[in-house]
């Protein structure tokens, strides 16, 4: 019953806060107005700028910001106990994450769909834009590289998911063709597409595809190459060809997966099979960093993540068709991600206790199962370990509905890999936007710019050899980089609001200060650790990140307190007045 109460309380809180706090900041702080021009209409080109129904863009936005983020973070953070993780996911997503995502989406929409890097140059200065560009470039470099690796690892762990994930691509392309070229009913055809996709899930369950070792490369390395080739193609196609229809399918897949998880919690909970087997608080797990500040760095997606601003200002702002839709897309998707993170917490602190198979084939249950997986930071810290804890726990809960476990494992494996794939090609597309905006002469051609993004990702992936796991080299700094970006984006949103509201800027200023403090704390602790371990590469990169963080914070702080209140300053209002 504890899991049921946890789930229902969080969900009810999200619904309430969306209706109260979300609508408050939409109407009173950002003053959404459907008469304001939006980039998707003003700059419509049929490729990147495409006015889109809010239900469709919600699917793209959620799939892009989520990926494996709300799974990996909570699945490792519960090593400190379920209570700190749950509180941070709930409070962080409402007060910080949703305001961050929604704010970055709005200011990009009101600046012709420009990236957050370009907007920083406009609202602070060119020097600050350069430092923020470095942080964003580094983050996207890691994301493109690491998500290719994550999906490759998933394919190795769950070969039954390979066929359904790849078949989703032609299904999505055909859906896009029927809807956008032939005028088919989106709701009807998307349901048909989802039903076909789940038939492939059953097919994949009984026809697993395992990548062999070839050309001296490991299966993970080979999958990484194939996935990055896919990312190149997917990110240069018009959004209506693959991105939108696939993400609409993913929205349905999300709903189905979450409904199965919710029903699994209810059925297993009421039957007495589901119990919280993790401690509420565990301050000092073996080998782990300190709970504070690293809880706020470990759980990013699901609470607040700087990567979300790159999606908001990179792709979503170019597709939202009117300002009022941005609340559902920006704020709503963040709360949906928090809901998913909550289900991940339940799966990893209760579902895993229903049955956990160890590497030597021993089946453990209850507290013993959780303790075995989370015995130490090293045991729970690997990518496969994090994802595996969720997939196994979720499959256990869904199995209580009478669905065979081999199929539930495929369902969850496809779910995770599909969303990771969306994040992969969205990050590739956003990285192309970023370098094209920053170096327009050199990277004007989208094929050349995208090829550059893919090549540097491949360089990182194979930087440690043929195993294809070079991206893990920079993984230790990713969390701090991501949360540093979130803090700096909140600062930019605050500067934007300071010139337009008397006190409304506090809704982003307070989260900005908090995130800046915990991120800087984590970066400093990381720096000490890197120096002590004589890790030259991470020491240098981390030092540059710290310098960039301080520079942007100081320049941003100066600009913030020098910005006077001027409600007539909004560019969109000026455009409307002229018209």
Secondary structure, DSSP 8 states (H G I E B T S, - for coil): -HHHHHHHHHHHHHHHHIIIIIHHIIIIIS---TTS--HHHHT--SSS---B-HHHHHHHHHHHHHTTHHHHHHHHHGGG-HHHHHHHHHHIIIIIIHHHHHHHHHHHHTTTT--HHHHHHHHT-HHHHHHHHHHHHHHHHHHHHHHHHHHHHHHHH-THHHHHHHHHHHHHHHHHIIIIIS---HHHHHHHHHHHHHHHHHHHHTS------BTTB-HHHHHHHHHHHHHHHHHHS-TTTTHHHHHHHHHHHHHHHHHHHHHHHHHHHHTT-----S-S--TT-TT---HHHHHHHH--TTT--HHHHHHHHHTGGGTB-STTHHIIIIIIHHHHHHHHHHHHHHHHHTGGGG-EE-TTS-EE-HHHHHHHHTSSHHHHHSHHHHHHHHHHHHHHHHHTTT--HHHHHHHHHHHHHHHHHHHHHHHHHHHHHHHHHHSTTTT-SHHHHHHHHHHHHHHHHTTT-TTS-TTHHHHHHHHHHHHHHHHHHHHHHHHHHHTT-SSTTHHHHHHHHHHHHHHHHHHHHHHHHHHHTT-HHHHHHHHHHHHHHHHHHHHHHHHHHH----GGG-HHHHHHHH-
